[in-house]
C-alpha cells in the first residue's frame, strides 16, 4: 500500500507544482497542450467531483473524510494478500491525500487537466490525484471479485 500512496501523492503534487506554478497556470488560466484533446484549464474546486457541494463551506469536513478514508484504507490493506489490492488501495488513498493537502493549503483542490474529443467539449477539469483515485477504485472493483 505504501508504494501506491507515495506514488499517487508524489506524482499529484509534482504535477500541480509544475503546471500551476512553473507554467504559471494559476495566472494564465488556459494552456493548450494538444487541443482539443488535452488543454490545461485552471480550476479551483472547493467541492467534490465536478464541483458538487462547493457552495457549502465544507473544506475541513472533506479533509477529515479524506484522512478517515486513508486510515481505514490502511487497515483494510493490511488484511489483504498479494500486491494488486494493496497497490489499488494505496492509489486511491494517495489521491485522496493529495487533494486533502490542496484543501488544507489553498482552500480548494487544484484541477487543471481538461480533455475533450469528437466535438464534445468537456467543461470540467481534474487532476492527477483524481486519476489515481479512479484507477485505484477500478482495480478494486475488478480484483476484489477475483479474490473474494
Z-matrix of the N, CA and C atoms (Angstrom, degrees):
N
C 1 1.449
C 2 1.519 1 110.60
N 3 1.325 2 116.88 1 -39.08
C 4 1.461 3 120.62 2 -176.11
C 5 1.527 4 111.65 3 -58.79
N 6 1.320 5 116.75 4 -38.64
C 7 1.465 6 120.26 5 179.43
C 8 1.524 7 110.31 6 -62.68
N 9 1.333 8 116.70 7 -43.74
C 10 1.461 9 120.95 8 179.23
C 11 1.513 10 112.05 9 -64.34
N 12 1.323 11 116.71 10 -44.24
C 13 1.467 12 120.90 11 179.75
C 14 1.521 13 110.25 12 -61.70
N 15 1.320 14 116.07 13 -50.53
C 16 1.471 15 119.83 14 -177.67
C 17 1.519 16 112.12 15 -64.37
N 18 1.327 17 117.40 16 -40.37
C 19 1.466 18 121.00 17 178.62
C 20 1.518 19 111.06 18 -62.55
N 21 1.332 20 116.67 19 -51.65
C 22 1.465 21 120.76 20 -178.33
C 23 1.523 22 111.46 21 -62.15
N 24 1.323 23 116.09 22 -47.42
C 25 1.462 24 120.59 23 -177.44
C 26 1.529 25 110.96 24 -63.55
N 27 1.328 26 116.99 25 -47.50
C 28 1.470 27 120.62 26 -177.19
C 29 1.527 28 111.82 27 -65.57
N 30 1.331 29 117.61 28 -47.07
C 31 1.468 30 119.38 29 -179.55
C 32 1.528 31 111.60 30 -63.91
N 33 1.325 32 116.08 31 -37.47
C 34 1.465 33 119.58 32 177.22
C 35 1.521 34 111.26 33 -62.77
N 36 1.311 35 117.04 34 -51.52
C 37 1.469 36 120.15 35 -176.85
C 38 1.528 37 112.00 36 -67.45
N 39 1.328 38 118.15 37 -39.17
C 40 1.469 39 120.81 38 177.20
C 41 1.524 40 110.45 39 -63.14
N 42 1.332 41 117.13 40 -42.82
C 43 1.471 42 119.96 41 179.61
C 44 1.526 43 111.14 42 -63.78
N 45 1.316 44 117.23 43 -38.72
C 46 1.466 45 120.38 44 179.75
C 47 1.524 46 111.13 45 -67.98
N 48 1.313 47 117.65 46 -41.87
C 49 1.468 48 120.40 47 177.83
C 50 1.523 49 109.94 48 -63.40
N 51 1.336 50 116.19 49 -45.08
C 52 1.461 51 120.43 50 -177.98
C 53 1.524 52 112.12 51 -63.10
N 54 1.317 53 116.74 52 -48.14
C 55 1.468 54 119.90 53 -173.68
C 56 1.522 55 112.26 54 -82.37
N 57 1.312 56 117.13 55 -48.42
C 58 1.463 57 119.95 56 -174.17
C 59 1.526 58 111.54 57 -71.95
N 60 1.326 59 117.17 58 -38.76
C 61 1.462 60 119.71 59 -174.62
C 62 1.526 61 113.40 60 -103.74
N 63 1.347 62 118.74 61 -52.21
C 64 1.457 63 119.46 62 -177.33
C 65 1.525 64 111.76 63 -67.66
N 66 1.341 65 117.15 64 -40.58
C 67 1.462 66 120.29 65 176.38
C 68 1.525 67 111.88 66 -87.05
N 69 1.319 68 115.66 67 -1.16
C 70 1.465 69 123.18 68 174.81
C 71 1.533 70 113.68 69 61.20
N 72 1.327 71 116.61 70 33.90
C 73 1.464 72 119.97 71 -179.20
C 74 1.527 73 111.91 72 -63.33
N 75 1.318 74 117.51 73 -27.32
C 76 1.464 75 120.73 74 179.23
C 77 1.530 76 110.77 75 -60.60
N 78 1.326 77 117.54 76 -29.22
C 79 1.465 78 121.80 77 178.54
C 80 1.520 79 112.12 78 -98.14
N 81 1.334 80 116.85 79 -42.64
C 82 1.465 81 121.87 80 -176.61
C 83 1.529 82 111.38 81 -72.07
N 84 1.313 83 117.46 82 -37.05
C 85 1.467 84 127.27 83 177.35
C 86 1.523 85 115.13 84 77.81
N 87 1.331 86 119.87 85 -34.02
C 88 1.461 87 121.40 86 -179.73
C 89 1.527 88 109.15 87 -140.36
N 90 1.336 89 115.71 88 128.69
C 91 1.467 90 121.50 89 174.83
C 92 1.524 91 108.44 90 -132.41
N 93 1.325 92 117.82 91 109.49
C 94 1.466 93 119.29 92 176.28
C 95 1.530 94 109.77 93 -67.27
N 96 1.319 95 117.01 94 129.17
C 97 1.459 96 121.79 95 178.28
C 98 1.524 97 108.12 96 -105.76
N 99 1.320 98 116.98 97 -65.04
C 100 1.462 99 124.03 98 172.92
C 101 1.534 100 106.18 99 -135.50
N 102 1.350 101 115.95 100 73.41
C 103 1.465 102 118.23 101 -174.52
C 104 1.528 103 111.47 102 -65.01
N 105 1.306 104 118.12 103 146.71
C 106 1.461 105 129.32 104 -5.86
C 107 1.524 106 112.67 105 -86.95
N 108 1.332 107 116.32 106 0.51
C 109 1.464 108 120.00 107 -173.03
C 110 1.522 109 112.94 108 -66.33
N 111 1.324 110 117.20 109 -40.26
C 112 1.459 111 120.59 110 178.37
C 113 1.520 112 109.24 111 -141.19
N 114 1.323 113 114.77 112 118.88
C 115 1.459 114 122.71 113 176.51
C 116 1.523 115 106.28 114 -133.82
N 117 1.328 116 116.61 115 134.11
C 118 1.460 117 119.53 116 173.77
C 119 1.521 118 107.41 117 -82.89
N 120 1.320 119 116.76 118 118.68
C 121 1.461 120 123.24 119 179.91
C 122 1.530 121 106.98 120 -127.49
N 123 1.329 122 116.66 121 115.88
C 124 1.464 123 121.12 122 -177.23
C 125 1.515 124 111.43 123 -70.43
N 126 1.323 125 115.35 124 129.88
C 127 1.461 126 121.51 125 176.05
C 128 1.522 127 107.95 126 -145.02
N 129 1.298 128 117.17 127 128.06
C 130 1.464 129 121.59 128 175.01
C 131 1.520 130 107.17 129 -99.53
N 132 1.315 131 116.37 130 107.79
C 133 1.460 132 122.39 131 -174.42
C 134 1.527 133 110.44 132 -94.75
N 135 1.313 134 116.81 133 113.42
C 136 1.465 135 121.79 134 178.42
C 137 1.522 136 112.17 135 -90.27
N 138 1.316 137 117.37 136 -7.01
C 139 1.467 138 120.94 137 -178.80
C 140 1.511 139 111.41 138 -108.75
N 141 1.336 140 114.22 139 -150.14
C 142 1.461 141 119.72 140 175.91
C 143 1.527 142 106.72 141 -102.93
N 144 1.298 143 119.23 142 -155.17
C 145 1.465 144 121.35 143 -177.01
C 146 1.522 145 112.23 144 -47.68
N 147 1.330 146 114.79 145 135.46
C 148 1.464 147 123.05 146 178.35
C 149 1.529 148 112.83 147 59.21
N 150 1.317 149 117.47 148 22.83
C 151 1.460 150 121.81 149 177.99
C 152 1.517 151 114.69 150 75.97
N 153 1.332 152 117.29 151 10.58
C 154 1.465 153 120.79 152 179.16
C 155 1.529 154 109.00 153 -60.03
N 156 1.298 155 117.69 154 137.95
C 157 1.465 156 126.07 155 179.97
C 158 1.528 157 113.41 156 68.79
N 159 1.319 158 117.72 157 20.19
C 160 1.460 159 119.85 158 -175.75
C 161 1.527 160 113.56 159 -74.74
N 162 1.284 161 118.35 160 -13.38
C 163 1.465 162 120.71 161 -175.72
C 164 1.528 163 113.05 162 -100.66
N 165 1.327 164 116.58 163 17.19
C 166 1.455 165 118.84 164 -174.35
C 167 1.522 166 114.19 165 -112.80
N 168 1.320 167 118.65 166 6.74
C 169 1.460 168 121.14 167 177.26
C 170 1.515 169 113.02 168 57.56
N 171 1.319 170 116.89 169 45.47
C 172 1.456 171 121.47 170 -174.01
C 173 1.529 172 113.04 171 -105.32
N 174 1.306 173 117.63 172 28.46
C 175 1.471 174 122.83 173 -177.69
C 176 1.531 175 112.12 174 -51.00
N 177 1.322 176 117.20 175 -53.96
C 178 1.467 177 120.54 176 -175.04
C 179 1.520 178 111.76 177 -71.92
N 180 1.316 179 117.44 178 -30.39
C 181 1.468 180 119.92 179 175.84
C 182 1.529 181 109.94 180 -66.81
N 183 1.323 182 117.85 181 -39.56
C 184 1.458 183 120.63 182 178.29
C 185 1.525 184 111.56 183 -69.48
N 186 1.322 185 117.38 184 -35.56
C 187 1.466 186 120.62 185 175.01
C 188 1.528 187 109.73 186 -64.21
N 189 1.340 188 116.41 187 -46.13
C 190 1.468 189 120.85 188 179.58
C 191 1.532 190 110.73 189 -61.44
N 192 1.319 191 116.81 190 -40.59
C 193 1.469 192 120.47 191 178.41
C 194 1.526 193 110.58 192 -62.73
N 195 1.332 194 117.41 193 -43.96
C 196 1.470 195 121.20 194 179.21
C 197 1.524 196 111.40 195 -61.81
N 198 1.317 197 116.45 196 -42.09
C 199 1.464 198 120.17 197 178.80
C 200 1.531 199 111.34 198 -66.90
N 201 1.320 200 116.96 199 -43.09
C 202 1.467 201 120.69 200 178.46
C 203 1.526 202 110.51 201 -63.84
N 204 1.329 203 116.77 202 -42.21
C 205 1.462 204 121.26 203 177.56
C 206 1.524 205 110.57 204 -59.83
N 207 1.315 206 116.88 205 -43.93
C 208 1.462 207 121.32 206 -178.65
C 209 1.527 208 111.85 207 -66.01
N 210 1.319 209 117.21 208 -41.10
C 211 1.469 210 120.52 209 177.21
C 212 1.528 211 111.62 210 -66.09
N 213 1.319 212 116.44 211 -43.63
C 214 1.469 213 119.99 212 177.68
C 215 1.526 214 110.40 213 -64.27
N 216 1.335 215 116.63 214 -36.75
C 217 1.468 216 120.96 215 178.09
C 218 1.523 217 111.00 216 -63.95
N 219 1.322 218 116.37 217 -40.06
C 220 1.467 219 120.27 218 179.10
C 221 1.528 220 110.42 219 -62.36
N 222 1.318 221 116.43 220 -41.93
C 223 1.466 222 120.12 221 178.35
C 224 1.527 223 110.78 222 -64.60
N 225 1.322 224 116.72 223 -40.18
C 226 1.465 225 121.47 224 178.78
C 227 1.526 226 110.22 225 -66.10
N 228 1.332 227 117.18 226 -44.04
C 229 1.463 228 121.21 227 -177.69
C 230 1.530 229 111.68 228 -61.15
N 231 1.320 230 116.98 229 -33.09
C 232 1.470 231 120.36 230 179.44
C 233 1.526 232 111.96 231 -64.25
N 234 1.327 233 116.00 232 -26.02
C 235 1.467 234 120.21 233 -177.81
C 236 1.525 235 112.86 234 -92.05
N 237 1.328 236 117.84 235 -2.81
C 238 1.463 237 119.90 236 -178.22
C 239 1.520 238 110.77 237 -94.09
N 240 1.324 239 115.09 238 156.87
C 241 1.460 240 121.28 239 177.40
C 242 1.529 241 108.96 240 -107.65
N 243 1.320 242 115.03 241 162.90
C 244 1.454 243 120.18 242 177.94
C 245 1.523 244 111.19 243 80.72
N 246 1.318 245 115.55 244 -163.05
C 247 1.459 246 119.79 245 -177.95
C 248 1.525 247 113.47 246 -121.68
N 249 1.336 248 118.08 247 -21.68
C 250 1.462 249 119.92 248 -175.86
C 251 1.524 250 111.45 249 -70.07
N 252 1.303 251 117.51 250 -47.70
C 253 1.463 252 120.03 251 -178.89
C 254 1.539 253 111.94 252 -62.68
N 255 1.339 254 119.93 253 -48.00
C 256 1.467 255 118.67 254 176.59
C 257 1.531 256 112.72 255 -60.68
N 258 1.340 257 116.86 256 -36.91
C 259 1.461 258 119.48 257 178.24
C 260 1.526 259 110.41 258 -64.97
N 261 1.320 260 116.86 259 -44.74
C 262 1.463 261 121.31 260 179.05
C 263 1.528 262 111.12 261 -61.56
N 264 1.317 263 116.16 262 -44.30
C 265 1.468 264 120.93 263 178.01
C 266 1.525 265 109.72 264 -62.33
N 267 1.323 266 116.06 265 -41.84
C 268 1.465 267 120.95 266 178.61
C 269 1.517 268 112.45 267 -63.36
N 270 1.340 269 117.31 268 -40.91
C 271 1.467 270 120.19 269 177.35
C 272 1.529 271 110.57 270 -58.82
N 273 1.326 272 116.79 271 -48.05
C 274 1.467 273 120.57 272 -178.69
C 275 1.531 274 110.93 273 -64.22
N 276 1.325 275 116.48 274 -43.94
C 277 1.468 276 119.97 275 -179.55
C 278 1.526 277 111.15 276 -67.73
N 279 1.316 278 118.08 277 -41.37
C 280 1.462 279 121.37 278 178.65
C 281 1.517 280 112.16 279 -62.91
N 282 1.328 281 116.83 280 -40.18
C 283 1.464 282 120.38 281 175.82
C 284 1.518 283 111.63 282 -64.13
N 285 1.326 284 115.82 283 -42.34
C 286 1.472 285 119.83 284 178.35
C 287 1.526 286 111.01 285 -62.40
N 288 1.327 287 116.53 286 -40.68
C 289 1.463 288 120.03 287 179.57
C 290 1.531 289 111.90 288 -69.19
N 291 1.330 290 117.16 289 -35.75
C 292 1.466 291 120.10 290 176.31
C 293 1.518 292 111.75 291 -61.33
N 294 1.317 293 116.43 292 -43.99
C 295 1.463 294 119.92 293 178.36
C 296 1.528 295 111.27 294 -71.13
N 297 1.327 296 117.23 295 -33.28
C 298 1.473 297 120.27 296 177.31
C 299 1.527 298 110.67 297 -64.46
N 300 1.332 299 116.95 298 -40.17
C 301 1.462 300 119.78 299 177.40
C 302 1.522 301 110.77 300 -61.38
N 303 1.319 302 117.39 301 -42.23
C 304 1.473 303 120.51 302 176.32
C 305 1.525 304 110.67 303 -58.20
N 306 1.323 305 116.06 304 -46.56
C 307 1.472 306 119.51 305 -178.69
C 308 1.527 307 111.21 306 -60.76
N 309 1.336 308 116.00 307 -41.64
C 310 1.464 309 119.86 308 -179.63
C 311 1.526 310 110.82 309 -68.62
N 312 1.321 311 117.84 310 -42.28
C 313 1.463 312 121.59 311 -175.12
C 314 1.525 313 113.35 312 -79.94
N 315 1.339 314 117.33 313 -39.90
C 316 1.467 315 120.71 314 -171.90
C 317 1.525 316 114.59 315 -116.76
N 318 1.318 317 116.88 316 -9.47
C 319 1.460 318 119.78 317 -177.32
C 320 1.509 319 113.65 318 84.59
N 321 1.332 320 117.24 319 -3.38
C 322 1.461 321 122.47 320 179.93
C 323 1.527 322 108.62 321 -159.87
N 324 1.309 323 116.06 322 163.07
C 325 1.460 324 121.78 323 178.90
C 326 1.524 325 109.05 324 -88.62
N 327 1.329 326 116.13 325 132.72
C 328 1.467 327 121.60 326 177.47
C 329 1.523 328 109.24 327 -80.47
N 330 1.326 329 116.56 328 108.43
C 331 1.463 330 123.18 329 175.73
C 332 1.519 331 107.87 330 -108.53
N 333 1.336 332 117.27 331 139.77
C 334 1.460 333 118.52 332 -177.49
C 335 1.522 334 114.80 333 -147.66
N 336 1.316 335 118.97 334 -13.29
C 337 1.456 336 120.85 335 -179.71
C 338 1.516 337 110.05 336 -85.13
N 339 1.318 338 116.51 337 125.08
C 340 1.456 339 121.13 338 177.56
C 341 1.517 340 107.52 339 -130.72
N 342 1.307 341 115.78 340 123.82
C 343 1.466 342 120.82 341 -178.03
C 344 1.518 343 109.66 342 -125.58
N 345 1.334 344 114.82 343 132.43
C 346 1.454 345 121.22 344 177.61
C 347 1.527 346 108.17 345 -133.57
N 348 1.311 347 115.73 346 161.47
C 349 1.461 348 119.52 347 -179.24
C 350 1.522 349 110.53 348 -160.38
N 351 1.272 350 113.62 349 151.23
C 352 1.463 351 122.49 350 166.11
C 353 1.525 352 113.13 351 59.31
N 354 1.315 353 116.78 352 36.16
C 355 1.453 354 121.41 353 178.96
C 356 1.518 355 114.98 354 80.59
N 357 1.320 356 116.78 355 1.37
C 358 1.466 357 121.29 356 178.71
C 359 1.519 358 107.61 357 -103.20
N 360 1.325 359 116.68 358 114.06
C 361 1.458 360 121.64 359 179.74
C 362 1.516 361 111.19 360 -85.29
N 363 1.316 362 116.20 361 130.18
C 364 1.457 363 121.60 362 179.03
C 365 1.529 364 108.74 363 -92.47
N 366 1.326 365 119.34 364 119.56
C 367 1.463 366 120.68 365 -179.00
C 368 1.531 367 113.94 366 -81.80
N 369 1.335 368 117.89 367 -3.98
C 370 1.457 369 120.89 368 -173.20
C 371 1.527 370 112.33 369 -110.13
N 372 1.318 371 115.13 370 149.24
C 373 1.460 372 122.02 371 172.67
C 374 1.520 373 108.82 372 -111.70
N 375 1.333 374 115.22 373 157.91
C 376 1.457 375 121.16 374 176.70
C 377 1.516 376 107.59 375 -143.18
N 378 1.328 377 117.38 376 -175.85
C 379 1.461 378 120.02 377 -178.01
C 380 1.525 379 110.86 378 -138.31
N 381 1.313 380 116.23 379 179.68
C 382 1.464 381 121.61 380 -177.82
C 383 1.532 382 111.01 381 -64.68
N 384 1.319 383 118.19 382 -35.84
C 385 1.469 384 120.65 383 177.11
C 386 1.525 385 110.59 384 -59.30
N 387 1.320 386 116.58 385 -41.73
C 388 1.464 387 120.72 386 178.79
C 389 1.525 388 111.17 387 -61.63
N 390 1.339 389 116.55 388 -38.13
C 391 1.463 390 120.61 389 177.92
C 392 1.529 391 109.87 390 -62.52
N 393 1.333 392 116.48 391 -45.09
C 394 1.462 393 119.37 392 -179.66
C 395 1.526 394 111.98 393 -65.95
N 396 1.318 395 118.56 394 -37.65
C 397 1.463 396 120.77 395 176.69
C 398 1.527 397 109.54 396 -62.80
N 399 1.324 398 116.49 397 -44.78
C 400 1.463 399 121.54 398 -179.63
C 401 1.532 400 111.46 399 -64.08
N 402 1.334 401 116.99 400 -47.44
C 403 1.471 402 120.94 401 179.59
C 404 1.524 403 110.29 402 -64.18
N 405 1.330 404 117.14 403 -43.60
C 406 1.460 405 120.44 404 178.22
C 407 1.515 406 111.81 405 -59.86
N 408 1.327 407 116.81 406 -46.01
C 409 1.464 408 120.76 407 179.07
C 410 1.528 409 110.90 408 -63.98
N 411 1.323 410 116.80 409 -40.62
C 412 1.462 411 120.33 410 178.18
C 413 1.521 412 112.18 411 -62.91
N 414 1.323 413 116.56 412 -44.61
C 415 1.464 414 120.33 413 177.43
C 416 1.525 415 111.09 414 -62.75
N 417 1.318 416 116.42 415 -38.83
C 418 1.468 417 119.56 416 177.68
C 419 1.523 418 111.17 417 -62.84
N 420 1.321 419 116.46 418 -42.07
C 421 1.469 420 119.27 419 178.73
C 422 1.524 421 111.73 420 -63.19
N 423 1.318 422 116.30 421 -44.05
C 424 1.458 423 119.89 422 -177.80
C 425 1.528 424 111.73 423 -70.64
N 426 1.320 425 117.10 424 -48.84
C 427 1.460 426 119.87 425 -172.18
C 428 1.528 427 114.41 426 -86.33
N 429 1.316 428 118.62 427 -19.22
C 430 1.474 429 118.58 428 176.39
C 431 1.518 430 109.68 429 -68.92
N 432 1.322 431 118.08 430 -29.38
C 433 1.462 432 121.46 431 177.09
C 434 1.523 433 111.28 432 -70.13
N 435 1.319 434 116.45 433 -32.85
C 436 1.459 435 120.86 434 -178.47
C 437 1.512 436 112.56 435 -78.31
N 438 1.350 437 116.03 436 -27.57
C 439 1.467 438 118.84 437 -177.29
C 440 1.521 439 112.19 438 -101.20
N 441 1.337 440 117.73 439 -11.00
C 442 1.457 441 121.04 440 -172.91
C 443 1.443 442 115.63 441 -84.98
